[in-house]
Every structure is written in C-alpha cells, then in structure tokens.
Amino acid sequence: MIRDEKTKKKNLWTALGLVIFIVILFVFTLYNVGVFERSI
C-alpha cells in the first residue's frame, strides 16, 4: 500500500514536471518564431 502511494506521488511529480517543461519549450518556440514582438 505504501509503495503504491509513493509510486502515485512520483508519477504525479513526473507528469507535472513534463507539462511544465513542454509549456516552457512551447513559449520559447513561439518567441523564436517571432509571434511575440518582444525581445527576451
């Protein structure tokens, strides 16, 4: 039971980190393409 809870928490953090990473990557891609007329 304890192992299941730990795995669930780890998976949650992994998914959260992955989503944040994808969002950051997406924003940087938009900046590089020039959608936003601002310099970083």
N, C-alpha and C positions, 0 to 999 in steps of 0.2 A: 504493500500500500504506500509506504513512504517513498519507495523507489519510483512508483507511478507519479506521485505528486511532484517529485524532483524533476522527472523527465518532462512532465507537462510544463513546469515553470521554465525549464531550459528551452523547450520548443517555443514558448511564448516570447522569450527574450530574443531568440534567434530570428523569429518571424518579424519582431519589432525592429531589430537591427537591419534586417534585409529591406524592409519597407522604407526605413529612413534613408538607407544607402541608395535605394532606387530613386527616391524623391530628390535627393541631393544631386545624383547623376543627371536626372531629368532637367533640373533647374540649370545646372552647368551647361547641358547640351543646348538649352534654349538661349542661354547667354552667348554661347559660342556661335550659334546660328545667327544671332542678331535680332531676335524677336523683341527684346527689350533694348531701347536706345540709351542704355546706361553702361558706363564702364564699371568693371568690378573694382 
